[in-house]
């Protein structure tokens, strides 16, 4: 018996497989469970049944409304940092193949990652700081004659090529942590601002990156102009105020992408939910807005509900959730419910088309990372030491959505509250996916209602389940 059943519920006929005498129809429900206190992690449970005439509701009712459509989903996944790729490439070919199949495909218990974020140049989880056009002091290269993908050709590019072989449709987002130091007022990889005289050069640099990745057979679906533009203390990093990002996009990057005939999307902000005014102020500029696909957020400050303020101001522009870390050493019973509630449920209920966890992989010492500000406590979705792989909270957080809510799915209506937060989707293959968290301190019995068909079930405190329902008459 699955660990989230309670004996009274089962005896009373409220568990998944108990058909009442009045049932007219039933549809199978696939259930995948994570219950950290019971050491159950993303395990398929006995099939449930959605029944008509299944009797009165058991506890609270989660009603799914297929007639209410919201945003389409691009995918769920991780940041493939330079350090992550370095660890993956150091594995034996057989071990690497097995890990990537489990990560990218959706067969068996594989998790079906469908969205990756990479850094344009180094991030703070690279083993050293670099750009694609580093020069000796006093030298410049506005024509990008010395542009070279450099270290990425050893790790990020080979991993991405293998990923794309497994799923040619996977989306890749590129984010810049810093332009080359010679473009900045402090001539440093950390902090500083972009000199206005080098706005055209930085636009050319980003275009060159997209084209160079194309030459490797890799499509960059979108870019964010600057990771955490209000946090210049990381290494690499840069301060990029909203008015400057707007100027850069409307007068330089947007026109440069058009001139190169590239369809890579521009996503702005890429920082915390406490400053929705930043993207709104850029979108208020019509000359910048015409080049912008949407805004990206992290959640190290602010509340996830704030994202809807940006949607409400510009409903024709998309929202993305691009980063949230799990701090080492990790706590399954805390991290999984918290991230499912705030990100998988919270970000998507506030219009995000994706959710990305930071980061994919580190070793047991949480390395590599840069000096002077690199994160030394970032826990990967997997810990890799040689060929040994240990799965951490972020793996299961993403699994509950990525495996079932495939790209092209659409969020649909469902009522949600603080006790049983949830989110529902309709997939391209005509299934309904419902993700539910028991956010209380006690087991909860509840009923899922889909067009008057009912599923009676329960979850232990802190448990999360994904319910996959085949649409009627299909």
PAROMI-620622 format. One record per residue (C-alpha): residue number from 1; residue in one letter; x, y, z. Coordinates in Angstrom, 2 decimals, decimal comma, padded with zeros to 5 digits, always signed. Layout:
<rs>
<r NUM "a" <X Y Z>>
...
</rs>
This chain:
<rs>
<r 1 "x" <+000,00 +000,00 +000,00>>
<r 2 "x" <+001,44 +003,45 -000,92>>
<r 3 "x" <+002,70 +005,38 +002,06>>
<r 4 "x" <+000,28 +008,27 +001,60>>
<r 5 "x" <-002,82 +006,12 +002,17>>
<r 6 "x" <-004,26 +006,13 +005,66>>
<r 7 "x" <-006,04 +002,93 +006,70>>
<r 8 "x" <-009,40 +004,57 +007,54>>
<r 9 "x" <-009,51 +006,18 +004,08>>
<r 10 "x" <-008,81 +002,87 +002,37>>
<r 11 "x" <-011,35 +000,93 +004,43>>
<r 12 "x" <-013,95 +003,59 +003,77>>
<r 13 "x" <-013,53 +003,11 +000,03>>
<r 14 "x" <-011,91 +006,49 -000,59>>
<r 15 "x" <-008,68 +005,22 -002,11>>
<r 16 "x" <-007,99 +005,35 -005,82>>
<r 17 "x" <-009,26 +001,99 -007,04>>
<r 18 "x" <-012,55 +001,65 -005,15>>
<r 19 "x" <-015,46 +001,83 -007,59>>
<r 20 "x" <-018,86 +002,59 -006,12>>
<r 21 "x" <-021,92 +000,65 -007,24>>
<r 22 "x" <-023,30 +003,75 -008,93>>
<r 23 "x" <-020,22 +004,47 -010,99>>
<r 24 "x" <-021,11 +004,99 -014,63>>
<r 25 "x" <-017,67 +005,65 -016,10>>
<r 26 "x" <-014,12 +005,59 -014,95>>
<r 27 "x" <-010,87 +006,89 -016,32>>
<r 28 "x" <-007,43 +005,69 -015,26>>
<r 29 "x" <-005,26 +008,11 -013,31>>
<r 30 "x" <-001,50 +007,68 -013,23>>
<r 31 "x" <-000,03 +008,87 -009,91>>
<r 32 "x" <+003,57 +009,74 -009,10>>
<r 33 "x" <+004,44 +010,47 -005,49>>
<r 34 "x" <+007,18 +012,17 -003,51>>
<r 35 "x" <+006,82 +011,88 +000,27>>
<r 36 "x" <+010,17 +012,90 +001,80>>
<r 37 "x" <+009,40 +011,96 +005,45>>
<r 38 "x" <+008,55 +008,46 +004,20>>
<r 39 "x" <+011,62 +008,32 +001,90>>
<r 40 "x" <+009,48 +008,05 -001,23>>
<r 41 "x" <+010,94 +010,00 -004,13>>
<r 42 "x" <+009,12 +010,26 -007,45>>
<r 43 "x" <+007,70 +006,76 -007,43>>
<r 44 "x" <+004,75 +005,60 -009,50>>
<r 45 "x" <+001,82 +004,41 -007,37>>
<r 46 "x" <-001,03 +001,99 -008,11>>
<r 47 "x" <-003,31 +003,41 -010,78>>
<r 48 "x" <-006,24 +005,48 -009,58>>
<r 49 "x" <-009,72 +005,90 -011,07>>
<r 50 "x" <-011,65 +009,01 -011,91>>
<r 51 "x" <-015,29 +008,00 -011,55>>
<r 52 "x" <-018,74 +009,34 -012,27>>
<r 53 "x" <-021,23 +008,70 -009,54>>
<r 54 "x" <-018,43 +008,22 -007,01>>
<r 55 "x" <-020,38 +009,56 -004,07>>
<r 56 "x" <-019,98 +012,72 -002,05>>
<r 57 "x" <-016,69 +014,57 -001,81>>
<r 58 "x" <-014,09 +013,45 +000,70>>
<r 59 "x" <-012,64 +016,56 +002,33>>
<r 60 "x" <-011,74 +019,63 +000,28>>
<r 61 "x" <-012,46 +019,58 -003,45>>
<r 62 "x" <-009,95 +020,56 -006,13>>
<r 63 "x" <-012,07 +021,40 -009,15>>
<r 64 "x" <-010,35 +021,42 -012,53>>
<r 65 "x" <-011,81 +023,77 -015,13>>
<r 66 "x" <-010,72 +022,81 -018,64>>
<r 67 "x" <-012,54 +025,81 -020,13>>
<r 68 "x" <-010,13 +028,27 -018,51>>
<r 69 "x" <-006,91 +028,50 -020,51>>
<r 70 "x" <-003,91 +030,50 -019,38>>
<r 71 "x" <-000,30 +030,49 -020,65>>
<r 72 "x" <+001,36 +027,85 -022,77>>
<r 73 "x" <+004,33 +026,07 -021,23>>
<r 74 "x" <+007,83 +025,99 -022,73>>
<r 75 "x" <+009,33 +023,52 -020,26>>
<r 76 "x" <+011,00 +022,74 -016,96>>
<r 77 "x" <+014,66 +022,13 -016,25>>
<r 78 "x" <+018,00 +023,26 -014,94>>
<r 79 "x" <+020,96 +025,56 -015,44>>
<r 80 "x" <+023,66 +023,71 -017,33>>
<r 81 "x" <+026,54 +025,71 -015,86>>
<r 82 "x" <+030,10 +025,34 -017,05>>
<r 83 "x" <+030,85 +023,44 -013,86>>
<r 84 "x" <+027,88 +021,11 -014,44>>
<r 85 "x" <+029,07 +020,34 -017,96>>
<r 86 "x" <+032,64 +019,85 -016,72>>
<r 87 "x" <+031,52 +017,15 -014,27>>
<r 88 "x" <+029,33 +015,45 -016,88>>
<r 89 "x" <+032,14 +015,37 -019,45>>
<r 90 "x" <+034,52 +013,87 -016,86>>
<r 91 "x" <+032,25 +010,83 -016,50>>
<r 92 "x" <+032,86 +007,65 -018,46>>
<r 93 "x" <+030,87 +007,59 -021,72>>
<r 94 "x" <+028,54 +004,87 -020,41>>
<r 95 "x" <+027,80 +006,71 -017,16>>
<r 96 "x" <+027,33 +010,01 -018,98>>
<r 97 "x" <+024,92 +008,44 -021,47>>
<r 98 "x" <+022,88 +006,91 -018,68>>
<r 99 "x" <+022,63 +010,18 -016,74>>
<r 100 "x" <+021,64 +012,22 -019,79>>
<r 101 "x" <+019,02 +009,68 -020,83>>
<r 102 "x" <+017,51 +009,80 -017,35>>
<r 103 "x" <+017,64 +013,60 -017,44>>
<r 104 "x" <+016,30 +014,31 -020,92>>
<r 105 "x" <+014,04 +011,45 -022,01>>
<r 106 "x" <+010,68 +010,75 -020,39>>
<r 107 "x" <+010,70 +006,95 -020,59>>
<r 108 "x" <+010,30 +004,79 -017,49>>
<r 109 "x" <+011,28 +006,85 -014,44>>
<r 110 "x" <+013,28 +009,34 -016,53>>
<r 111 "x" <+012,34 +012,96 -015,83>>
<r 112 "x" <+012,03 +014,58 -019,28>>
<r 113 "x" <+013,90 +017,85 -018,77>>
<r 114 "x" <+012,71 +020,19 -021,52>>
<r 115 "x" <+014,45 +023,53 -020,82>>
<r 116 "x" <+018,08 +024,40 -020,07>>
<r 117 "x" <+019,77 +027,65 -019,16>>
<r 118 "x" <+023,41 +028,24 -020,05>>
<r 119 "x" <+025,71 +031,16 -019,36>>
<r 120 "x" <+027,06 +033,38 -022,11>>
<r 121 "x" <+030,68 +033,21 -021,05>>
<r 122 "x" <+031,37 +032,18 -017,47>>
<r 123 "x" <+028,90 +032,14 -014,61>>
<r 124 "x" <+029,91 +032,03 -010,97>>
<r 125 "x" <+029,70 +028,23 -011,19>>
<r 126 "x" <+032,50 +027,99 -013,73>>
<r 127 "x" <+035,98 +026,97 -012,65>>
<r 128 "x" <+037,37 +030,32 -013,78>>
<r 129 "x" <+036,08 +033,62 -015,14>>
<r 130 "x" <+036,18 +034,14 -018,89>>
<r 131 "x" <+034,39 +035,82 -021,75>>
<r 132 "x" <+034,56 +034,95 -025,43>>
<r 133 "x" <+036,73 +037,99 -026,20>>
<r 134 "x" <+039,25 +038,44 -023,40>>
<r 135 "x" <+042,13 +040,76 -024,28>>
<r 136 "x" <+045,32 +042,12 -022,72>>
<r 137 "x" <+044,96 +045,34 -020,72>>
<r 138 "x" <+044,39 +048,35 -022,96>>
<r 139 "x" <+043,24 +046,32 -025,97>>
<r 140 "x" <+039,75 +046,41 -027,52>>
<r 141 "x" <+037,98 +044,43 -030,23>>
<r 142 "x" <+034,80 +046,18 -031,29>>
<r 143 "x" <+034,67 +044,14 -034,50>>
<r 144 "x" <+034,74 +040,85 -032,51>>
<r 145 "x" <+037,64 +039,56 -034,58>>
<r 146 "x" <+038,96 +037,55 -031,63>>
<r 147 "x" <+035,59 +036,10 -030,57>>
<r 148 "x" <+035,91 +032,44 -029,59>>
<r 149 "x" <+033,62 +030,10 -027,61>>
<r 150 "x" <+036,80 +028,92 -025,91>>
<r 151 "x" <+036,18 +026,83 -022,74>>
<r 152 "x" <+032,58 +026,09 -023,73>>
<r 153 "x" <+033,87 +023,98 -026,61>>
<r 154 "x" <+035,33 +021,56 -024,07>>
<r 155 "x" <+032,26 +021,00 -021,92>>
<r 156 "x" <+029,03 +022,98 -022,45>>
<r 157 "x" <+028,90 +022,50 -026,21>>
<r 158 "x" <+029,57 +018,71 -026,19>>
<r 159 "x" <+026,97 +018,16 -023,46>>
<r 160 "x" <+024,40 +020,26 -025,33>>
<r 161 "x" <+025,06 +018,34 -028,53>>
<r 162 "x" <+024,33 +015,06 -026,77>>
<r 163 "x" <+021,24 +016,58 -025,17>>
<r 164 "x" <+019,93 +017,80 -028,53>>
<r 165 "x" <+020,51 +014,34 -030,00>>
<r 166 "x" <+018,17 +013,02 -027,29>>
<r 167 "x" <+015,61 +015,81 -027,69>>
<r 168 "x" <+015,97 +018,10 -030,72>>
<r 169 "x" <+013,10 +020,27 -029,44>>
<r 170 "x" <+014,65 +021,19 -026,08>>
<r 171 "x" <+014,81 +024,93 -025,48>>
<r 172 "x" <+018,06 +026,62 -024,46>>
<r 173 "x" <+018,23 +030,04 -022,80>>
<r 174 "x" <+021,51 +031,94 -022,78>>
<r 175 "x" <+022,22 +034,46 -020,00>>
<r 176 "x" <+025,11 +036,88 -019,78>>
<r 177 "x" <+026,82 +037,36 -016,41>>
<r 178 "x" <+029,22 +040,01 -017,73>>
<r 179 "x" <+030,49 +041,45 -021,00>>
<r 180 "x" <+034,25 +041,27 -021,62>>
<r 181 "x" <+036,01 +043,36 -018,99>>
<r 182 "x" <+037,37 +045,82 -021,56>>
<r 183 "x" <+033,81 +046,98 -022,27>>
<r 184 "x" <+033,21 +048,02 -018,63>>
<r 185 "x" <+034,01 +051,16 -016,69>>
<r 186 "x" <+035,98 +049,24 -014,03>>
<r 187 "x" <+037,79 +046,93 -016,48>>
<r 188 "x" <+036,87 +044,03 -014,19>>
<r 189 "x" <+034,77 +040,90 -014,52>>
<r 190 "x" <+033,02 +041,77 -011,25>>
<r 191 "x" <+030,63 +044,71 -010,98>>
<r 192 "x" <+031,01 +047,91 -012,93>>
<r 193 "x" <+028,78 +049,10 -015,75>>
<r 194 "x" <+028,83 +048,81 -019,53>>
<r 195 "x" <+030,45 +051,86 -021,15>>
<r 196 "x" <+028,04 +053,47 -023,58>>
<r 197 "x" <+030,64 +053,61 -026,31>>
<r 198 "x" <+030,66 +049,79 -026,20>>
<r 199 "x" <+026,90 +049,25 -026,42>>
<r 200 "x" <+027,22 +048,41 -030,15>>
<r 201 "x" <+030,14 +046,05 -029,43>>
<r 202 "x" <+028,22 +044,18 -026,72>>
<r 203 "x" <+025,24 +043,79 -029,06>>
<r 204 "x" <+027,60 +042,37 -031,70>>
<r 205 "x" <+029,11 +040,08 -029,03>>
<r 206 "x" <+025,70 +038,59 -028,19>>
<r 207 "x" <+024,84 +038,14 -031,86>>
<r 208 "x" <+028,21 +036,45 -032,46>>
<r 209 "x" <+027,43 +034,06 -029,60>>
<r 210 "x" <+024,10 +033,02 -031,12>>
<r 211 "x" <+025,71 +032,55 -034,53>>
<r 212 "x" <+028,66 +030,61 -033,09>>
<r 213 "x" <+026,30 +028,24 -031,31>>
<r 214 "x" <+024,36 +027,83 -034,56>>
<r 215 "x" <+027,62 +026,77 -036,23>>
<r 216 "x" <+027,85 +024,05 -033,56>>
<r 217 "x" <+024,34 +022,89 -034,46>>
<r 218 "x" <+022,81 +024,44 -031,33>>
<r 219 "x" <+019,88 +026,85 -031,34>>
<r 220 "x" <+019,67 +029,51 -028,65>>
<r 221 "x" <+015,95 +030,07 -028,23>>
<r 222 "x" <+016,25 +033,21 -026,11>>
<r 223 "x" <+018,75 +035,33 -024,23>>
<r 224 "x" <+018,59 +037,42 -021,09>>
<r 225 "x" <+020,70 +040,54 -021,43>>
<r 226 "x" <+022,18 +040,47 -017,92>>
<r 227 "x" <+021,90 +037,99 -015,08>>
<r 228 "x" <+020,87 +039,73 -011,84>>
<r 229 "x" <+021,44 +043,28 -013,12>>
<r 230 "x" <+020,96 +044,75 -009,63>>
<r 231 "x" <+023,57 +042,46 -008,00>>
<r 232 "x" <+027,06 +043,54 -009,07>>
<r 233 "x" <+028,81 +041,64 -006,24>>
<r 234 "x" <+029,06 +038,25 -007,91>>
<r 235 "x" <+031,94 +037,14 -010,09>>
<r 236 "x" <+031,29 +037,64 -012,94>>
<r 237 "x" <+028,56 +040,29 -012,71>>
<r 238 "x" <+027,56 +043,77 -013,83>>
<r 239 "x" <+025,23 +046,54 -012,71>>
<r 240 "x" <+022,76 +047,29 -015,50>>
<r 241 "x" <+020,03 +049,75 -014,43>>
<r 242 "x" <+016,66 +049,47 -016,15>>
<r 243 "x" <+017,00 +052,68 -018,15>>
<r 244 "x" <+020,35 +051,49 -019,52>>
<r 245 "x" <+019,02 +048,03 -020,40>>
<r 246 "x" <+016,13 +049,71 -022,24>>
<r 247 "x" <+018,52 +051,92 -024,18>>
<r 248 "x" <+020,75 +048,98 -025,05>>
<r 249 "x" <+017,84 +046,88 -026,32>>
<r 250 "x" <+016,03 +049,50 -028,38>>
<r 251 "x" <+019,07 +051,12 -029,99>>
<r 252 "x" <+021,53 +048,23 -030,25>>
<r 253 "x" <+020,60 +044,63 -029,45>>
<r 254 "x" <+017,13 +044,61 -031,02>>
<r 255 "x" <+018,31 +046,15 -034,30>>
<r 256 "x" <+021,41 +043,90 -034,33>>
<r 257 "x" <+019,29 +040,74 -034,04>>
<r 258 "x" <+017,01 +042,01 -036,80>>
<r 259 "x" <+019,95 +042,80 -039,04>>
<r 260 "x" <+021,34 +039,30 -038,50>>
<r 261 "x" <+017,86 +037,87 -039,22>>
<r 262 "x" <+017,84 +035,96 -035,95>>
<r 263 "x" <+014,63 +034,94 -034,21>>
<r 264 "x" <+016,25 +034,50 -030,79>>
<r 265 "x" <+013,99 +036,16 -028,25>>
<r 266 "x" <+015,05 +038,95 -025,89>>
<r 267 "x" <+014,05 +038,47 -022,26>>
<r 268 "x" <+014,66 +041,27 -019,77>>
<r 269 "x" <+015,45 +041,64 -016,08>>
<r 270 "x" <+016,42 +038,09 -014,90>>
<r 271 "x" <+016,42 +039,01 -011,22>>
<r 272 "x" <+014,33 +038,93 -008,05>>
<r 273 "x" <+010,57 +039,21 -007,64>>
<r 274 "x" <+010,90 +042,22 -005,32>>
<r 275 "x" <+011,45 +044,59 -008,26>>
<r 276 "x" <+008,64 +044,17 -010,78>>
<r 277 "x" <+009,10 +047,87 -011,47>>
<r 278 "x" <+012,35 +047,10 -013,32>>
<r 279 "x" <+010,81 +045,16 -016,23>>
<r 280 "x" <+007,67 +047,30 -016,22>>
<r 281 "x" <+009,74 +050,46 -016,65>>
<r 282 "x" <+011,49 +048,96 -019,67>>
<r 283 "x" <+008,23 +047,74 -021,18>>
<r 284 "x" <+006,83 +051,25 -020,73>>
<r 285 "x" <+009,22 +052,31 -023,50>>
<r 286 "x" <+007,48 +051,36 -026,77>>
<r 287 "x" <+010,73 +051,48 -028,75>>
<r 288 "x" <+012,27 +048,88 -026,43>>
<r 289 "x" <+009,06 +046,90 -025,93>>
<r 290 "x" <+008,73 +045,99 -029,61>>
<r 291 "x" <+011,91 +043,90 -029,37>>
<r 292 "x" <+011,09 +042,19 -026,05>>
<r 293 "x" <+009,45 +038,79 -025,66>>
<r 294 "x" <+009,08 +038,92 -021,87>>
<r 295 "x" <+010,62 +039,16 -018,40>>
<r 296 "x" <+012,51 +036,65 -016,26>>
<r 297 "x" <+012,58 +036,28 -012,48>>
<r 298 "x" <+014,42 +034,72 -009,54>>
<r 299 "x" <+013,02 +034,42 -006,01>>
<r 300 "x" <+015,82 +035,25 -003,58>>
<r 301 "x" <+013,77 +038,30 -002,60>>
<r 302 "x" <+010,12 +039,28 -002,99>>
<r 303 "x" <+007,01 +037,15 -003,41>>
<r 304 "x" <+006,08 +035,00 -006,37>>
<r 305 "x" <+002,69 +036,74 -006,64>>
<r 306 "x" <+004,51 +039,92 -007,71>>
<r 307 "x" <+005,12 +038,40 -011,13>>
<r 308 "x" <+001,45 +038,83 -011,95>>
<r 309 "x" <+001,90 +042,60 -011,64>>
<r 310 "x" <+004,10 +042,48 -014,74>>
<r 311 "x" <+001,61 +040,27 -016,56>>
<r 312 "x" <-001,26 +042,56 -015,63>>
<r 313 "x" <+000,66 +045,60 -016,92>>
<r 314 "x" <+001,62 +043,89 -020,20>>
<r 315 "x" <-000,44 +040,73 -020,72>>
<r 316 "x" <+000,94 +040,28 -024,23>>
<r 317 "x" <+004,46 +039,77 -022,88>>
<r 318 "x" <+005,65 +036,44 -021,50>>
<r 319 "x" <+007,02 +035,61 -018,07>>
<r 320 "x" <+009,79 +033,13 -017,22>>
<r 321 "x" <+011,25 +031,74 -014,02>>
<r 322 "x" <+014,95 +031,30 -014,63>>
<r 323 "x" <+016,73 +030,64 -011,33>>
<r 324 "x" <+016,38 +029,38 -007,77>>
<r 325 "x" <+019,05 +027,52 -005,84>>
<r 326 "x" <+018,87 +024,73 -003,30>>
<r 327 "x" <+021,39 +025,49 -000,56>>
<r 328 "x" <+023,82 +022,77 +000,48>>
<r 329 "x" <+023,67 +020,23 +001,99>>
<r 330 "x" <+019,95 +020,14 +001,13>>
<r 331 "x" <+016,90 +019,09 +003,12>>
<r 332 "x" <+014,43 +016,93 +001,18>>
<r 333 "x" <+011,58 +017,47 +003,65>>
<r 334 "x" <+011,96 +021,26 +003,44>>
<r 335 "x" <+013,31 +021,97 -000,04>>
<r 336 "x" <+010,93 +019,84 -002,10>>
<r 337 "x" <+007,65 +021,20 -000,62>>
<r 338 "x" <+008,97 +024,76 -000,61>>
<r 339 "x" <+010,13 +024,75 -004,22>>
<r 340 "x" <+007,06 +022,89 -005,48>>
<r 341 "x" <+004,83 +025,41 -003,72>>
<r 342 "x" <+006,68 +028,55 -004,78>>
<r 343 "x" <+007,97 +027,56 -008,21>>
<r 344 "x" <+006,27 +024,58 -009,85>>
<r 345 "x" <+002,89 +025,76 -008,57>>
<r 346 "x" <+003,50 +029,43 -007,67>>
<r 347 "x" <+005,47 +030,54 -010,71>>
<r 348 "x" <+003,19 +028,80 -013,20>>
<r 349 "x" <+000,05 +030,12 -011,47>>
<r 350 "x" <+001,62 +033,55 -011,90>>
<r 351 "x" <+002,01 +033,16 -015,66>>
<r 352 "x" <+005,53 +031,71 -016,04>>
<r 353 "x" <+006,10 +029,59 -019,12>>
<r 354 "x" <+009,00 +027,71 -017,58>>
<r 355 "x" <+010,76 +026,91 -014,30>>
<r 356 "x" <+014,53 +026,45 -014,07>>
<r 357 "x" <+016,38 +025,22 -010,99>>
<r 358 "x" <+019,94 +026,37 -010,25>>
<r 359 "x" <+021,96 +024,28 -010,97>>
<r 360 "x" <+022,27 +020,91 -012,69>>
<r 361 "x" <+025,43 +019,44 -011,15>>
<r 362 "x" <+028,26 +019,98 -008,68>>
<r 363 "x" <+030,58 +017,62 -006,83>>
<r 364 "x" <+030,41 +016,71 -003,16>>
<r 365 "x" <+032,50 +019,79 -002,31>>
<r 366 "x" <+030,02 +022,05 -004,20>>
<r 367 "x" <+032,65 +022,89 -006,79>>
<r 368 "x" <+033,58 +024,40 -009,11>>
<r 369 "x" <+032,88 +028,08 -008,49>>
<r 370 "x" <+034,73 +031,29 -009,15>>
<r 371 "x" <+036,62 +033,27 -006,53>>
<r 372 "x" <+035,55 +036,73 -005,29>>
<r 373 "x" <+031,87 +035,93 -005,07>>
<r 374 "x" <+031,15 +032,54 -006,66>>
<r 375 "x" <+028,54 +030,39 -004,91>>
<r 376 "x" <+030,24 +027,86 -002,60>>
<r 377 "x" <+026,98 +026,38 -001,24>>
<r 378 "x" <+025,00 +025,69 -004,40>>
<r 379 "x" <+023,72 +022,11 -004,39>>
<r 380 "x" <+023,29 +020,59 -007,83>>
<r 381 "x" <+020,25 +018,61 -008,86>>
<r 382 "x" <+022,81 +015,83 -008,94>>
<r 383 "x" <+026,09 +015,44 -007,10>>
<r 384 "x" <+028,70 +013,90 -009,38>>
<r 385 "x" <+031,93 +012,38 -008,12>>
<r 386 "x" <+033,54 +010,48 -010,97>>
<r 387 "x" <+030,78 +008,15 -012,19>>
<r 388 "x" <+028,90 +008,23 -008,90>>
<r 389 "x" <+025,64 +010,19 -009,12>>
<r 390 "x" <+023,49 +011,22 -006,16>>
<r 391 "x" <+020,09 +012,80 -006,82>>
<r 392 "x" <+019,23 +015,86 -004,73>>
<r 393 "x" <+015,98 +017,80 -004,09>>
<r 394 "x" <+015,97 +019,81 -007,34>>
<r 395 "x" <+015,93 +016,58 -009,41>>
<r 396 "x" <+012,59 +015,56 -007,91>>
<r 397 "x" <+011,17 +019,09 -007,86>>
<r 398 "x" <+011,57 +019,39 -011,62>>
<r 399 "x" <+010,60 +015,75 -012,26>>
<r 400 "x" <+007,04 +016,24 -010,99>>
<r 401 "x" <+006,39 +018,75 -013,77>>
<r 402 "x" <+008,86 +018,09 -016,57>>
<r 403 "x" <+007,98 +014,44 -017,18>>
<r 404 "x" <+004,29 +015,12 -017,70>>
<r 405 "x" <+003,80 +018,81 -018,53>>
<r 406 "x" <+005,46 +018,68 -021,90>>
<r 407 "x" <+006,23 +021,76 -024,02>>
<r 408 "x" <+003,09 +023,08 -025,62>>
<r 409 "x" <+000,94 +022,22 -022,62>>
<r 410 "x" <-001,40 +024,93 -021,40>>
<r 411 "x" <-002,22 +025,81 -017,83>>
<r 412 "x" <-005,92 +025,43 -017,08>>
<r 413 "x" <-008,12 +026,44 -014,18>>
<r 414 "x" <-008,13 +024,87 -010,72>>
<r 415 "x" <-009,00 +026,24 -007,30>>
<r 416 "x" <-006,06 +026,39 -004,90>>
<r 417 "x" <-005,45 +027,31 -001,28>>
<r 418 "x" <-002,66 +027,35 +001,32>>
<r 419 "x" <-003,37 +023,79 +002,52>>
<r 420 "x" <-003,52 +022,06 -000,89>>
<r 421 "x" <-001,75 +024,35 -003,36>>
<r 422 "x" <-002,00 +022,94 -006,87>>
<r 423 "x" <-001,81 +023,69 -010,57>>
<r 424 "x" <-003,39 +021,96 -013,57>>
<r 425 "x" <-002,41 +021,63 -017,23>>
<r 426 "x" <-003,74 +020,17 -020,46>>
<r 427 "x" <-000,99 +018,50 -022,48>>
<r 428 "x" <-000,57 +018,31 -026,27>>
<r 429 "x" <-001,48 +014,60 -026,15>>
<r 430 "x" <-004,82 +015,37 -024,50>>
<r 431 "x" <-004,06 +014,50 -020,90>>
<r 432 "x" <-004,87 +016,50 -017,77>>
<r 433 "x" <-001,99 +016,89 -015,32>>
<r 434 "x" <-002,62 +018,03 -011,76>>
<r 435 "x" <+000,24 +018,70 -009,33>>
<r 436 "x" <-000,81 +018,88 -005,66>>
<r 437 "x" <+001,17 +019,57 -002,49>>
<r 438 "x" <-000,05 +018,91 +001,04>>
<r 439 "x" <+001,29 +022,10 +002,63>>
<r 440 "x" <-000,12 +021,33 +006,08>>
<r 441 "x" <+001,28 +019,47 +009,09>>
<r 442 "x" <-001,25 +016,64 +008,93>>
<r 443 "x" <-002,47 +014,12 +006,37>>
<r 444 "x" <-005,17 +015,51 +004,10>>
<r 445 "x" <-008,05 +013,69 +002,42>>
<r 446 "x" <-009,38 +015,49 -000,66>>
<r 447 "x" <-011,33 +015,01 -003,85>>
<r 448 "x" <-010,27 +015,88 -007,38>>
<r 449 "x" <-013,27 +016,87 -009,51>>
<r 450 "x" <-013,06 +016,99 -013,29>>
<r 451 "x" <-016,41 +017,64 -014,98>>
<r 452 "x" <-018,23 +015,86 -012,13>>
<r 453 "x" <-015,93 +012,86 -012,29>>
<r 454 "x" <-014,23 +012,34 -008,95>>
<r 455 "x" <-011,03 +010,93 -007,56>>
<r 456 "x" <-010,92 +010,47 -003,76>>
<r 457 "x" <-007,39 +010,46 -002,39>>
<r 458 "x" <-005,09 +011,67 +000,38>>
<r 459 "x" <-001,55 +012,93 +000,89>>
<r 460 "x" <+000,69 +012,90 +003,91>>
<r 461 "x" <+002,02 +016,19 +005,26>>
<r 462 "x" <+004,73 +017,56 +003,00>>
<r 463 "x" <+004,00 +015,09 +000,19>>
<r 464 "x" <+003,54 +016,06 -003,45>>
<r 465 "x" <+001,79 +014,05 -006,13>>
<r 466 "x" <+001,32 +014,41 -009,87>>
<r 467 "x" <-001,95 +013,01 -011,23>>
<r 468 "x" <-002,14 +012,31 -014,97>>
<r 469 "x" <-005,66 +011,85 -016,35>>
<r 470 "x" <-006,49 +010,79 -019,88>>
<r 471 "x" <-009,09 +013,04 -021,47>>
<r 472 "x" <-012,53 +011,60 -021,95>>
<r 473 "x" <-013,24 +009,77 -025,23>>
<r 474 "x" <-009,56 +009,60 -026,12>>
</rs>
